[in-house]
Amino acid sequence: MHFTRKPVALAVTLALASFGPGAGAQEDSPTPAMSEIVVRATRIAEREPFAASRLDAADIAPQRAATSDSARLLEGLPGVSLYGAGGVSSLPALHGLADDRIRIKVDGMDLIASCANHMNPPLSYVDPTSVGTATVFAGITPVSVGGDSIAGTIVVNSPAPLFARAGEGTLANGRAGAFYRSNGAAWGANLSATLANEMFALSYSGSIAQAGNYTAGGSFKPAAQSEGSTAWLAADEVGSSQYKSENQLLGLALRQANQLFELKVAYQHIPYQGFPNQRMDLTDNTSTKVNFRYLGQYEWGSLEGRVYHDDTRHQMNFLEDKQQTQGMMANPAGMPMETYGKTSGALLKADFQTSERDLFRVGSDYQKYHLDDWWDPISPVVAMPMAGMKGSTFWNINDGKRDRFDVFGEWEARWTGQWLSQLGLRSSTVWMDSGDVQGYNVLMYGNPANPNSIPGAFNAADRRRTDHNFDLSALLRFTPDEQQTWEAGFARKTRSPNLYERYAWSTNNAMAMNMVNWFGDGNGYVGNLDLQPEVANTLSATASWHDAGRQQWSLSLTPYYTYVQDYIDARRCSGGSGLSPCQGSNLTRSTGFVYLEFVNQSARLYGADLTGTFPLLANSAVGDLGMNGVLSYVRGKNPESDDNLYHIMPLNARIALVQRFGGWTNTLEGVFVDAKTKVSQVRNELETSGYGLLNLRSSYEWKQLRFDVGIENLFDRYYESPLGGAYLGQRPMVYGTNVPGPGRSFHAGMNLSF
């Protein structure tokens, strides 16, 4: 602890001593200090980051018309796959490890899904039109960007603030755009604007996206009428896949010589979002975020500080495809559920360039998270009037706390022009606690004051937990010549359980257990107070060949192996009393939905990513023609249960033929996915068949105008998404059907810069 605090204190002292106009800047610099070029042109930033894949504005622009889900911008990167969820809320996975196992930073903020179904994951809070860059650290992750995660880190940032150049006066610019997608009649619009001089910059961005249910490439269920409605769900319509999302961001930036101050206020409102693989839908999500950042560069290095706060109100219920308004289980009011999450965080990080060889990064970050998850009393069920369903508020998580404090140090050394190393250590302390809970009523759930009842036993238990974790990373890069790069590394990474994994408590009612599920498998889950943090040990290496300028061609191969100790998996729950779904055939059922409890076991994952970019024609009559692609394979196994890990993406590849001619860029892309046959038996995971898809995209840029058109799934192929989960998009919710992927969709988008 003493080792890490001392450099941070020194950094603060130096920063205060040198604070002022011109500190650390060259007076004859032709570019105003703290412009984007000056900030990033230091020797510190020139070093290409280890084990990272990056998307810049040029990579992101062609994808914006095709998706409203920012997670899908990452699909073409090696090692990345996506769990199916709502239309703007996919959950990313890195090398088979997903969701909370990934650290996701949005404009420097560590955000947490405040929902028992993780309907509001971090990347759902940023629209694709507001993404400036995205960087993915899969596998080996430097400790300076890691922490409280075992898969890796995703860093998404909005565009950097723009300032007027010296003597330019006032800078005023902006961008406006719109898109339409035929499948689901999706549409959206976006607007951004900046007003700035050399010192101040005021910016605004806003977007809206809306879609109805999408259709699959063929029929996958009988055509049926939704209960209580005259609207029919066609045999190829994917129920509960509609959404609407509204985002706004206001930014204020100030630069003075070598220092930058940024304040961002973001507001999001999602009035509804259907989830075809969940029993519930999102009926309102309102979030406000305040984010302040300081960045300064000095002769000794750089200093960055950040404080932020997120306030999220989240509601779930049934949208019309899932409503039950007729029959024995009629309940017009549905099942209202509410979540209130508050996240506050702070970061202080310093980079010290102590010599031509040595760069030291030291820092500390703190996160305070509070969660309340409650379900208002519901109307009596017609079939069970004596069960007393209406009564008290059900507290799923009451006064949940998860606070974290980290310190880290990292040493990067350029030993020669060919050898570069990085060694880092991070210490993390996580404090967790939860308040007393209760069920809807005493008759069904028991008296919460009685330690012999299920809520009473939970309330009587000591729920305070403190985890002391540490991460270690060691990486080595060898560059024998301008056309080869070799990397190898080892990482030890740790993640403490989330609040639901530890504190979800109800086991005597199937409905309550089914409400805790962010896996999309239709099963029910209960937490475990005795869970230990996950510890992952990863070995990885990368061999890369490329042209000297890294602009023409490249080929890269990355094999990896990860062993996870105390992996948080699931096993069938047993015992219980009364209406507990853990009784009877739950232990032996090989089909149908089951009921599970979180448990520490172990996991092994291994695989490889192969990426390549190759020119085919240059300066020809048809312009420049090239090919790029990525091939990924991951295998996940639980050696204790001898079961396959859940939701592991099968062998898959993306291959694209790209033509550039004048202002035109045309892309023919093939997506190929093997059959998923190695499935999780404990969850009764469904298998999926292999498939191939063909996508066409074209864009044209002329001065300030950009057009994008395309066809996704050109041949309207029916396929089941391997990570799409079980279909629960309409009633009755029956086991045995996978969520299908979208059928053919035409899209068009236009963006005007001014």
C-alpha positions in Angstrom: 0.0 0.0 0.0 2.8 2.4 1.0 4.6 1.7 -2.3 1.7 2.9 -4.4 0.5 5.9 -2.5 3.9 7.6 -2.5 4.1 8.1 -6.3 0.5 9.3 -6.4 1.2 11.9 -3.7 4.3 13.0 -5.6 2.2 13.4 -8.8 -0.3 15.5 -7.0 2.4 17.7 -5.5 4.1 18.2 -8.9 0.8 19.0 -10.6 -0.1 21.7 -8.0 3.4 23.1 -8.2 3.4 23.3 -12.0 -0.3 24.4 -12.4 -0.5 27.4 -14.5 -0.3 28.8 -18.1 2.4 27.2 -20.1 3.6 24.8 -17.5 5.5 22.0 -19.2 4.6 23.2 -22.8 6.9 24.4 -25.5 6.3 28.1 -26.2 7.1 27.8 -29.9 4.6 24.9 -30.5 2.7 25.6 -33.7 -0.4 23.9 -32.3 -2.4 25.2 -29.4 -1.5 23.3 -26.2 -4.0 20.6 -25.1 -5.4 20.1 -28.6 -5.9 16.4 -29.4 -2.6 16.3 -31.3 -0.6 17.7 -28.4 -2.2 15.5 -25.8 -1.6 12.3 -27.8 1.8 13.1 -29.3 3.9 12.4 -26.2 6.3 9.6 -26.2 4.1 7.9 -23.6 1.2 7.5 -26.0 3.3 6.5 -29.0 3.8 3.0 -27.6 1.3 0.8 -29.1 -0.8 -0.8 -26.3 -0.3 -4.5 -25.5 -3.0 -7.0 -26.4 -5.5 -4.4 -27.7 -7.8 -4.1 -30.7 -9.1 -0.7 -31.6 -11.9 0.9 -33.6 -11.6 4.5 -34.7 -14.2 6.9 -36.3 -13.5 5.5 -39.8 -14.2 1.9 -38.6 -17.4 2.9 -36.7 -19.0 5.1 -39.4 -20.1 2.3 -41.8 -21.8 0.4 -39.0 -24.0 3.1 -37.5 -26.8 2.7 -40.1 -26.9 -1.0 -39.5 -27.3 -1.1 -35.7 -28.6 0.8 -32.7 -26.7 -1.4 -30.3 -23.2 -0.1 -29.4 -22.0 -3.6 -28.4 -22.5 -4.7 -32.0 -19.9 -2.3 -33.1 -17.3 -4.7 -31.6 -18.5 -7.9 -33.4 -15.8 -7.9 -36.0 -12.9 -7.7 -33.4 -11.0 -10.9 -32.6 -12.3 -12.8 -29.5 -15.5 -10.8 -29.2 -19.0 -12.4 -29.3 -22.4 -11.1 -28.0 -25.0 -12.6 -25.7 -28.5 -11.8 -27.2 -30.7 -9.4 -25.2 -32.7 -6.4 -26.1 -32.3 -4.3 -29.3 -29.8 -1.9 -27.6 -28.5 -4.1 -24.8 -26.4 -7.0 -26.1 -23.9 -8.3 -23.5 -20.3 -8.6 -24.9 -18.2 -11.7 -24.2 -14.4 -11.9 -24.5 -13.0 -15.4 -25.2 -16.1 -17.0 -23.7 -16.3 -14.8 -20.5 -19.1 -12.3 -20.5 -21.0 -9.4 -18.9 -19.7 -8.6 -15.3 -16.5 -10.6 -16.0 -15.5 -7.7 -18.4 -14.6 -4.3 -17.1 -16.5 -1.8 -19.3 -15.6 1.9 -19.2 -17.8 4.4 -21.0 -16.1 7.8 -21.1 -14.0 6.7 -18.2 -16.9 5.7 -16.0 -17.2 2.2 -14.6 -20.9 1.4 -14.9 -22.9 -1.5 -13.5 -26.1 -3.1 -14.7 -28.8 -2.2 -12.2 -31.3 -4.9 -13.0 -31.8 -8.6 -12.1 -31.9 -9.4 -15.8 -29.0 -6.9 -16.7 -31.3 -5.1 -19.1 -29.2 -1.9 -18.7 -25.6 -3.0 -19.3 -22.9 -0.3 -19.6 -22.8 -0.2 -23.4 -26.6 0.4 -23.6 -26.0 3.9 -22.2 -24.2 5.1 -25.3 -25.6 5.3 -28.8 -23.5 4.2 -31.7 -23.7 7.7 -33.2 -21.9 9.0 -30.1 -19.0 6.5 -30.1 -15.7 8.1 -31.2 -13.3 5.2 -30.4 -13.6 1.7 -28.9 -10.7 -0.3 -27.6 -10.9 -4.0 -26.5 -8.3 -5.7 -24.3 -9.1 -9.4 -24.6 -7.2 -11.9 -22.4 -4.0 -10.3 -21.1 -5.0 -6.9 -19.7 -2.6 -4.3 -18.3 -3.5 -3.6 -14.7 -3.8 0.1 -15.4 -7.0 -0.7 -17.4 -8.1 -3.8 -15.6 -9.5 -4.6 -12.2 -12.5 -6.4 -10.8 -12.8 -8.5 -14.0 -11.3 -11.7 -15.4 -12.1 -11.5 -19.1 -10.6 -8.2 -20.2 -11.6 -4.6 -20.6 -13.7 -2.6 -23.1 -13.1 1.1 -23.3 -15.6 3.2 -25.2 -15.1 7.0 -25.6 -17.2 9.7 -27.2 -15.2 12.1 -29.6 -12.6 14.3 -28.0 -13.6 18.0 -27.5 -12.8 20.3 -30.4 -11.2 23.8 -30.0 -10.6 26.6 -32.4 -7.0 26.9 -33.7 -4.9 29.9 -32.9 -6.3 32.9 -34.7 -9.3 31.1 -36.0 -11.8 32.9 -33.8 -15.0 31.0 -33.1 -15.4 27.4 -34.3 -18.9 26.2 -35.0 -19.7 22.8 -36.5 -21.9 19.8 -36.2 -23.4 16.7 -37.7 -26.9 15.5 -38.4 -28.0 12.1 -39.5 -30.8 9.6 -39.9 -31.3 6.0 -40.7 -34.0 3.4 -41.6 -33.9 -0.4 -41.4 -36.7 -2.4 -43.1 -36.7 -5.3 -40.6 -38.7 -4.1 -37.7 -39.3 -0.8 -39.4 -36.4 0.7 -37.3 -35.6 4.3 -37.7 -33.5 6.9 -35.9 -31.9 10.3 -36.0 -29.0 12.0 -34.4 -27.6 15.5 -34.0 -24.4 16.9 -32.6 -23.0 20.4 -32.5 -19.9 22.2 -31.1 -19.3 25.9 -30.4 -15.8 26.7 -29.4 -12.9 29.2 -29.3 -9.3 28.5 -28.4 -10.0 27.9 -24.7 -13.7 26.9 -24.3 -15.8 24.3 -26.1 -19.5 23.7 -25.7 -20.9 20.5 -27.3 -24.2 18.7 -27.5 -25.2 15.4 -29.0 -28.6 13.7 -29.1 -30.1 10.6 -30.7 -33.3 8.6 -30.9 -33.8 5.1 -32.1 -37.0 3.1 -32.4 -38.0 -0.3 -33.8 -40.8 -2.8 -33.8 -40.5 -6.6 -33.5 -38.1 -8.0 -36.1 -38.8 -11.0 -38.2 -36.7 -14.1 -38.7 -35.6 -15.6 -42.0 -38.5 -18.1 -41.8 -41.2 -19.5 -39.6 -40.0 -20.9 -36.2 -43.3 -21.3 -34.3 -47.0 -21.5 -35.0 -48.8 -18.2 -35.8 -50.7 -17.2 -32.7 -52.8 -14.4 -31.4 -51.4 -12.6 -28.3 -53.8 -12.9 -25.4 -56.2 -9.9 -24.9 -55.2 -8.4 -28.2 -56.5 -8.4 -31.8 -52.9 -8.3 -33.1 -51.5 -11.5 -34.4 -47.9 -12.6 -34.0 -46.8 -14.1 -37.3 -45.0 -17.4 -37.4 -41.7 -15.6 -38.3 -42.2 -12.6 -35.9 -39.8 -12.5 -32.9 -42.0 -11.3 -30.0 -40.8 -8.8 -27.5 -38.0 -7.5 -29.7 -39.2 -3.9 -30.0 -37.4 -0.9 -28.4 -37.1 2.8 -28.2 -34.1 4.7 -26.9 -33.4 8.4 -26.4 -29.9 9.8 -25.5 -28.6 13.3 -24.8 -25.1 14.5 -23.9 -24.0 18.0 -23.0 -20.3 18.7 -22.7 -18.2 21.7 -21.5 -14.4 21.7 -21.9 -11.7 24.2 -20.9 -8.1 24.0 -21.9 -5.3 26.1 -20.5 -1.8 25.4 -21.9 -1.1 21.8 -21.0 -4.2 21.2 -19.1 -7.7 20.1 -20.0 -10.9 20.2 -17.9 -14.1 18.3 -19.1 -17.6 18.2 -17.7 -20.2 16.0 -19.3 -23.8 15.5 -18.3 -25.6 12.6 -20.0 -29.3 11.8 -19.9 -31.0 8.6 -21.2 -34.6 7.5 -21.4 -35.6 4.1 -22.7 -39.5 4.1 -22.4 -39.6 0.4 -23.5 -37.4 -2.4 -24.7 -38.5 -6.0 -25.3 -36.4 -9.0 -24.4 -37.2 -12.1 -26.4 -35.1 -14.3 -24.1 -36.4 -13.0 -20.8 -39.6 -13.4 -18.9 -39.8 -9.7 -18.3 -39.5 -6.6 -20.5 -38.0 -3.2 -19.7 -40.9 -0.7 -19.3 -38.8 2.4 -18.4 -35.1 3.2 -17.8 -34.1 6.7 -16.9 -30.5 7.5 -16.2 -28.5 10.7 -15.4 -24.7 10.8 -15.4 -22.3 13.6 -14.4 -18.7 13.1 -15.4 -15.8 15.4 -14.6 -12.3 14.8 -15.9 -8.9 16.6 -15.5 -5.9 15.9 -17.8 -2.6 17.6 -17.5 0.8 17.0 -19.2 4.1 18.0 -17.6 7.8 17.6 -18.2 7.8 14.5 -16.0 4.7 12.9 -17.6 0.9 13.2 -17.3 -1.7 13.3 -14.6 -5.4 12.3 -15.0 -8.2 12.7 -12.5 -11.9 11.9 -12.8 -15.0 11.9 -10.6 -18.5 10.7 -11.8 -21.9 9.8 -10.6 -24.7 7.8 -12.2 -28.3 7.7 -11.0 -30.5 5.0 -12.7 -34.2 4.2 -12.2 -35.3 1.0 -13.9 -38.7 -0.6 -14.3 -39.7 -4.0 -15.6 -43.1 -5.5 -16.5 -44.7 -7.3 -19.5 -45.0 -5.6 -22.8 -48.1 -6.6 -24.9 -46.5 -9.8 -26.4 -46.1 -11.2 -22.9 -49.2 -9.8 -21.1 -51.5 -12.4 -19.5 -55.0 -10.8 -19.5 -57.1 -13.8 -20.1 -57.5 -17.3 -18.6 -56.9 -18.8 -15.2 -53.7 -16.8 -14.6 -55.1 -13.4 -15.7 -53.4 -10.4 -14.1 -54.0 -7.1 -16.1 -51.5 -5.2 -13.9 -48.7 -7.6 -14.7 -45.8 -7.8 -12.3 -44.3 -4.4 -11.7 -40.6 -4.4 -10.6 -38.4 -1.5 -9.9 -34.7 -1.0 -9.4 -32.8 2.1 -8.2 -29.0 2.1 -8.7 -26.5 4.7 -7.7 -22.8 4.6 -8.8 -20.2 7.1 -7.7 -16.6 6.8 -8.7 -13.2 8.6 -8.7 -9.9 8.0 -10.4 -6.4 9.4 -10.0 -3.7 8.2 -12.4 -0.1 9.4 -13.2 2.4 8.5 -15.8 6.0 9.1 -15.1 8.6 9.1 -17.9 11.7 8.7 -15.7 14.1 7.9 -18.6 14.2 7.0 -22.2 13.7 3.4 -21.2 11.3 3.5 -18.2 7.7 4.5 -17.9 5.8 4.1 -14.7 2.0 4.3 -14.3 0.5 4.5 -10.8 -3.0 5.2 -9.7 -6.0 4.6 -7.6 -9.7 4.3 -8.3 -12.7 4.1 -6.0 -16.3 3.0 -6.8 -19.3 3.2 -4.5 -22.5 1.4 -5.6 -25.9 1.2 -4.0 -28.8 -0.9 -5.2 -32.5 -1.3 -4.2 -34.5 -3.9 -6.1 -38.1 -4.3 -5.1 -41.4 -5.6 -6.5 -44.6 -3.8 -5.6 -47.5 -5.9 -4.3 -49.4 -7.5 -7.2 -53.1 -8.3 -7.6 -54.4 -11.7 -6.4 -54.0 -14.5 -8.9 -57.5 -15.7 -9.9 -56.5 -19.3 -9.7 -55.0 -18.9 -6.2 -57.1 -16.4 -4.3 -56.2 -18.1 -1.0 -52.5 -17.8 -1.5 -52.5 -14.2 -0.5 -50.4 -13.0 -3.4 -51.2 -9.4 -2.7 -49.6 -8.1 0.5 -46.2 -6.7 1.2 -43.5 -5.3 -1.2 -41.1 -8.0 -2.3 -37.5 -7.0 -1.5 -35.2 -8.8 -3.9 -32.2 -6.7 -2.9 -32.6 -4.2 -0.1 -30.0 -1.6 0.6 -27.4 -3.5 -1.3 -23.8 -2.1 -1.2 -20.8 -2.9 -3.3 -17.9 -0.6 -2.8 -14.4 -1.0 -4.2 -11.0 0.6 -3.7 -8.0 -0.2 -5.9 -4.4 0.9 -6.2 -2.1 -0.1 -9.0 1.4 0.3 -10.3 2.8 -0.6 -13.7 6.3 -0.5 -15.2 6.9 -0.4 -18.9 10.5 -0.6 -20.2 11.9 -0.3 -23.7 15.1 -2.3 -23.3 16.2 -1.9 -26.9 14.5 -1.0 -30.1 13.4 -4.6 -30.3 12.4 -5.5 -26.8 9.6 -4.0 -24.7 8.2 -5.3 -21.4 5.4 -4.4 -19.1 4.9 -5.5 -15.5 2.0 -4.5 -13.3 0.4 -5.2 -9.9 -3.1 -4.1 -8.7 -4.6 -4.4 -5.2 -8.3 -4.3 -4.8 -10.6 -4.4 -1.8 -14.3 -5.0 -2.2 -16.9 -4.4 0.5 -20.4 -5.9 0.1 -23.5 -5.9 2.3 -27.3 -6.1 2.0 -30.3 -5.2 4.3 -33.2 -7.3 5.4 -35.6 -8.8 2.9 -39.2 -10.0 2.8 -41.6 -11.8 0.4 -44.9 -10.7 -1.0 -46.7 -12.3 2.0 -46.1 -14.4 5.1 -48.2 -17.3 3.9 -46.1 -18.1 0.9 -42.6 -16.9 1.9 -42.6 -17.0 5.7 -42.3 -14.4 8.4 -39.1 -12.4 7.7 -38.6 -12.1 11.4 -38.6 -15.9 11.9 -35.1 -17.4 11.4 -36.7 -20.7 10.3 -38.3 -19.1 7.3 -36.4 -18.5 4.0 -36.3 -14.6 4.3 -35.8 -14.9 8.1 -32.8 -17.2 7.7 -31.3 -14.7 5.2 -32.0 -11.8 7.5 -30.4 -13.6 10.5 -27.2 -14.4 8.5 -24.1 -12.2 8.6 -24.2 -10.6 5.1 -21.2 -8.4 5.3 -18.3 -9.5 3.0 -14.9 -8.1 2.4 -12.7 -9.5 -0.4 -9.0 -8.7 -0.7 -8.0 -9.3 -4.3 -4.9 -8.7 -6.4 -4.1 -8.8 -10.1 -0.8 -9.3 -11.8 0.2 -8.9 -15.4 3.5 -9.5 -17.2 3.9 -8.9 -21.0 6.8 -9.0 -23.3 7.0 -7.8 -26.9 9.8 -8.6 -29.4 10.1 -6.8 -32.8 12.9 -8.5 -34.7 12.2 -6.3 -37.8 9.7 -4.0 -39.3 7.5 -6.8 -40.5 7.2 -9.0 -37.4 5.9 -8.5 -33.9 5.8 -11.2 -31.2 4.0 -10.8 -27.9 3.6 -13.2 -24.9 2.1 -12.6 -21.5 0.6 -13.9 -18.3 -2.1 -12.4 -16.2 -3.8 -13.1 -12.9 -7.1 -11.4 -12.7 -9.8 -11.4 -10.0 -13.5 -10.6 -9.8 -15.7 -10.5 -6.8 -19.4 -11.6 -7.1 -22.1 -9.1 -8.1 -24.9 -8.3 -5.7 -27.4 -10.7 -7.2 -24.9 -13.6 -7.2 -24.4 -13.2 -3.4 -27.7 -11.8 -2.2 -30.7 -13.0 -4.3 -32.4 -15.1 -1.7 -35.8 -16.6 -2.7 -36.0 -20.4 -3.3 -39.5 -21.2 -2.4 -41.3 -19.7 -5.4 -40.5 -20.4 -9.1 -41.7 -16.9 -10.2 -39.2 -15.2 -7.9 -36.3 -17.3 -9.0 -37.1 -16.8 -12.7 -36.8 -13.0 -12.2 -33.1 -13.4 -11.4 -31.6 -14.3 -14.8 -29.2 -12.3 -17.1 -28.3 -15.4 -19.1 -31.3 -15.6 -21.3 -31.8 -19.3 -20.7 -35.3 -19.1 -19.1 -34.1 -20.8 -15.9 -34.4 -19.5 -12.3 -31.4 -18.6 -10.1 -30.7 -17.9 -6.4 -27.6 -16.3 -4.8 -25.1 -17.7 -2.5 -23.7 -15.8 0.5 -20.6 -18.1 0.6 -19.3 -17.3 -2.9 -15.6 -16.5 -3.2 -14.1 -14.2 -5.8 -13.2 -15.7 -9.2 -9.4 -15.9 -10.0 -8.4 -16.3 -13.6 -4.8 -17.2 -14.7 -4.3 -16.6 -18.4 -1.4 -17.4 -20.8 -1.5 -15.8 -24.2 0.9 -15.2 -27.1 0.5 -13.3 -30.4 2.5 -13.7 -33.6 2.0 -10.8 -36.1 3.3 -10.3 -39.6 2.7 -7.1 -41.5 4.2 -4.6 -43.9 6.6 -2.0 -42.6 4.0 0.8 -42.4 1.2 -1.5 -41.1 -1.1 -0.1 -43.8 -1.1 -2.7 -46.5 -1.3 -6.2 -45.2 -1.2 -8.1 -41.8 -1.7 -11.6 -40.4 -2.0 -12.2 -36.7 -2.5 -15.4 -34.6 -3.3 -15.4 -30.9 -3.7 -18.6 -29.0 -4.6 -18.5 -25.3 -5.4 -20.6 -22.2 -7.3 -19.6 -19.1 -7.9 -21.5 -15.9 -10.4 -20.0 -13.5 -10.4 -20.9 -9.8 -13.7 -20.4 -7.9 -15.5 -19.8 -11.2 -19.1 -18.8 -10.4 -21.1 -21.4 -12.2 -24.5 -22.9 -11.4 -25.8 -26.2 -10.1 -29.3 -27.5 -9.6 -30.8 -26.5 -6.3 -32.4 -29.1 -4.1 -34.7 -29.5 -1.1 -36.9 -26.7 0.1 -40.5 -26.8 1.2 -43.9 -25.6 0.3 -43.9 -24.3 -3.3 -40.1 -24.5 -3.7 -39.2 -25.4 -7.3 -36.0 -27.0 -6.0 -37.9 -30.1 -5.1 -38.9 -33.2 -7.2 -37.3 -33.7 -10.5 -35.3 -30.5 -10.6 -32.0 -32.4 -10.1 -32.6 -34.9 -12.9 -34.6 -33.1 -15.5 -32.9 -33.2 -18.9 -35.4 -31.0 -20.7 -37.4 -28.0 -19.7 -36.5 -25.0 -17.5 -34.7 -25.7 -14.2 -33.8 -23.9 -11.0 -30.2 -23.2 -10.1 -28.0 -21.8 -7.4 -24.7 -20.0 -7.9 -21.7 -22.0 -6.8 -17.9 -21.8 -6.9 -16.4 -24.4 -9.1 -13.6 -24.2 -11.7 -13.3 -23.6 -15.5 -10.9 -24.1 -18.3 -11.0 -22.0 -21.5 -8.7 -22.2 -24.5 -8.8 -21.1 -28.1 -7.3 -18.9 -30.7 -8.0 -15.9 -32.9 -6.7 -15.5 -36.4 -7.0 -12.1 -38.2 -5.7 -10.9 -41.5 -5.8 -8.1 -44.1 -4.6 -8.5 -47.6 -4.5 -6.3 -50.7 -5.7 -7.8 -54.0 -5.6 -4.9 -56.4 -4.2 -1.4 -56.1 -4.8 1.6 -58.3 -6.6 -0.5 -60.8 -9.5 0.3 -63.1 -11.9 -0.7 -60.3 -10.0 1.1 -57.6 -8.4 -0.7 -54.6 -9.6 -4.2 -53.7 -8.7 -5.9 -50.5 -9.8 -8.7 -48.2 -9.9 -8.9 -44.4 -11.2 -11.5 -42.0 -11.2 -12.9 -38.5 -11.5 -16.5 -37.4 -12.2 -17.3 -33.7 -12.5 -20.5 -31.7 -13.0 -21.0 -27.9 -13.7 -24.1 -25.9 -15.0 -23.9 -22.3 -15.2 -26.7 -19.8 -16.0 -27.1 -16.1 -13.6 -29.9 -14.9 -15.4 -30.3 -11.6 -18.9 -31.1 -13.1 -17.5 -32.3 -16.4 -20.0 -30.0 -18.1 -19.5 -27.5 -20.9 -19.6 -23.9 -20.0 -22.7 -22.0 -20.9 -23.0 -19.8 -24.0 -19.7 -20.6 -25.6 -19.5 -19.3 -29.2 -18.7 -22.1 -31.6 -16.1 -21.8 -34.4 -16.9 -18.7 -36.4 -15.4 -16.5 -39.1 -16.1 -13.2 -40.9 -14.5 -12.6 -44.3 -15.0 -9.3 -46.2 -14.1 -8.2 -49.7 -13.7 -4.4 -49.7 -13.6 -2.2 -52.8 -12.6 1.5 -52.6 -13.1 3.6 -55.7 -13.2 7.4 -55.4 -15.7 8.3 -52.7 -17.2 4.8 -52.8 -16.5 2.0 -50.3 -18.3 -1.3 -51.1 -18.2 -4.4 -48.9 -19.3 -8.0 -49.5 -19.2 -9.8 -46.1 -19.6 -13.4 -45.3 -20.4 -14.6 -41.7 -19.9 -18.3 -41.0 -20.8 -20.1 -37.7 -20.4 -23.7 -36.9 -23.0 -25.8 -35.1 -23.1 -25.4 -31.3 -23.3 -29.0 -30.0 -21.2 -28.6 -26.8 -23.8 -27.2 -24.5 -24.3 -26.8 -20.8 -26.2 -29.8 -19.4 -26.9 -28.3 -16.0 -28.9 -25.4 -17.7 -30.5 -27.6 -20.4 -29.0 -25.3 -23.0 -30.3 -25.9 -26.5 -28.1 -26.8 -29.4 -28.0 -24.7 -32.6 -27.2 -25.5 -36.2 -24.4 -24.0 -38.3 -25.1 -21.3 -40.8 -23.7 -18.8 -43.3 -24.9 -15.3 -44.0 -24.1 -12.8 -46.7 -24.1 -9.0 -46.1 -23.7 -6.2 -48.6 -22.8 -2.6 -47.6 -21.9 0.5 -49.6 -21.0 4.0 -48.6 -20.3 7.2 -50.5 -18.6 10.3 -49.1 -18.9 13.6 -50.9 -17.5 16.7 -49.2 -19.5 16.9 -45.9 -22.1 14.3 -46.9 -22.0 10.6 -46.3 -24.5 7.9 -47.5 -24.7 4.3 -46.2 -26.8 1.6 -47.7 -26.8 -2.2 -47.2 -28.6 -5.5 -47.0 -28.0 -7.7 -44.0 -28.7 -11.4 -44.4 -29.1 -11.0 -48.2 -30.7 -14.4 -48.8 -33.1 -14.1 -45.9 -31.5 -17.2 -44.2 -33.2 -18.6 -41.1 -30.7 -19.2 -38.4 -30.6 -19.5 -34.6 -28.1 -17.3 -32.8 -25.8 -19.5 -30.8 -25.8 -17.0 -27.9 -29.4 -15.8 -28.4 -30.8 -17.8 -25.6 -34.2 -19.5 -25.2 -37.3 -17.9 -26.9 -39.6 -16.4 -24.3 -40.9 -13.5 -26.4 -44.6 -14.4 -26.1 -47.0 -16.5 -24.1 -47.1 -19.4 -23.6 -43.4 -19.5 -22.6 -42.4 -23.0 -23.7 -39.0 -24.7 -23.5 -37.5 -25.9 -26.7 -37.0 -22.9 -29.1 -33.9 -20.8 -29.6 -34.2 -17.1 -30.4 -33.7 -16.8 -34.1 -31.5 -14.1 -35.7 -33.0 -11.4 -37.9 -34.0 -12.1 -41.5 -33.2 -9.9 -44.5 -33.0 -6.2 -43.7 -32.4 -3.2 -46.0 -30.8 -0.2 -44.3 -30.0 3.3 -45.4 -28.4 6.1 -43.5 -27.3 9.7 -44.2 -25.0 12.0 -42.3 -24.3 15.6 -43.0 -21.4 17.5 -41.4 -21.6 21.3 -41.2 
